[in-house]
Amino acid sequence: MLSNASKYAIRTVLFLAKNSSPKKKFGSKEIAESLDIPQQFIAKILQKLAKAKIISSAKGPGGGFYTTKNNLKRNILDILKVFEKNDIFSECFLGLPVCDDKNPCPVHDIVSVFKNALLERFEDKDIKTIADEMEQNGTLITLKNII
């Protein structure tokens, strides 16, 4: 359902939300190693996230990528809008070119409920809330050092 770029971007933003600050920045190599993500993807992903103001960056010595209070107010849907070419929540689950309430595919009624609920959750929770819940629930963004 999601592209690898979107998956890596979400993980990257959550990593920065948990670990960075304006005083503690991370380089692309360090992020790639921490998340066990191919480094060739990270640089492009970080540039797009910074351009969309989902994360912040600083150049020069002591520079890198980090999150601010304003960045943490963004949500998962904001990230998806940067990396997904189409609105993934309006695409037909079976790949039909037209699928909506007036012209439904065979699984439209089943899938539309799921898509609407997912869309709502992605819009409602900001990055900070998700990062805080990760801490409370012990959820993971990488399996590195576990397996």
FENCOR-V294071 format. One record per backbone hydrogen bond with DSSP energy under -0.5 kcal/mol. NH is the residue of the N-H (numbers start at 1). CO is the residue of the C=O. If there is no record, write none. Layout:
NH | CO
NH | CO
This chain:
7 | 3
8 | 4
9 | 5
10 | 6
11 | 7
12 | 8
13 | 9
14 | 10
15 | 11
16 | 12
17 | 13
18 | 14
19 | 15
20 | 16
21 | 24
24 | 21
25 | 23
26 | 65
31 | 27
32 | 28
33 | 29
34 | 30
35 | 31
36 | 32
37 | 32
41 | 38
42 | 38
43 | 39
45 | 41
46 | 42
47 | 43
48 | 44
49 | 45
50 | 46
51 | 47
52 | 48
53 | 50
54 | 49
55 | 49
56 | 66
58 | 64
63 | 60
64 | 58
65 | 26
66 | 56
72 | 68
73 | 70
74 | 71
76 | 122
76 | 125
77 | 122
79 | 75
80 | 76
81 | 77
82 | 78
82 | 79
83 | 79
84 | 80
85 | 83
88 | 86
90 | 87
91 | 87
92 | 96
95 | 92
100 | 103
108 | 105
111 | 107
112 | 108
113 | 109
114 | 110
115 | 111
116 | 112
117 | 113
118 | 114
119 | 115
120 | 116
121 | 117
122 | 118
123 | 119
124 | 120
125 | 121
126 | 124
127 | 74
128 | 72
130 | 126
131 | 127
132 | 128
133 | 129
134 | 130
135 | 131
136 | 132
137 | 133
138 | 134
139 | 134
146 | 143
147 | 143
